[in-house]
């Protein structure tokens, strides 16, 4: 009897209840998305019971139609190209910038100012920059996928430099000093010693950057307008018209677009927590 009482006392009910509510909050929209994607338009009703009910027959016809309407493979290719190139360039350039700034901040106030200047970019909303960027990219002839990639690399620089700089503070200088004693250059030391050590932060930056790039609508919409080049989020706008939204096809398309980024997150998840925790150290 005492063991049961002690076991019940160890349960943190407030936290448990919050976790249950959080799980419901996450899984309920996912359940609705899957159910609606499998239903036919004739099964859609306005009452809650009808919306929650399982489809009478499970069919993948909505997925096939959604792929046709969005020109899925071409849109997927554009999204993959933009996301993969953006993530790769961000990891290389932002890790270099974070390393240069992080190692020189203690030696010079100039690098502290550069760090604050770059990080302050997180507080500038895209709405303020949107129209000037549209004009500039058009005049420079990069109102295309290349221009979108360049903008993404700039947009995610503040957050990524913040993470890399914080993570570098956990890497002892003794490693670099030993490499210098052995005759290694700064360039060689970074690529052969520091860059591999920052693997957890690379995974964190990759996931955060990929999520933002993959799901973004506004930047490709305003930059690539009129080019007939669609990413998946842009192609999904076809389901919304002035007369309504085809929820069955839209939700089927959302699930198709979710799979690649979900798979990428599952691959990188082992490194993410370590990277976020260490990168947050000041």
Secondary structure, DSSP 4 states (H G I P E B T S, - for coil): -HHHHHHHHT--HHHHHHHHHHHHHHHHHHHHHHHHHHS-GGG--SSHHHHHSPPSS---HHHHHHHHHTTHHHHHHHHHHHHHHHHHHHHHHHHHHHHHHHHHTTT-HHHHHHHHHHHGGGGS-HHHHHHHHHHHHHHHT--SHHHHHHHHHHHTHHHHHHHHHHHHTTS-HHHHHHHHHTT--HHHHIIIIIHHHTHHHHHHHHHHHHHHHHH--HHHHHHSTTTT---HHHHGGGGEETTEE-HHHHHHHHHHHHHHHHHHHHHHHHHHHHHHHHHT--
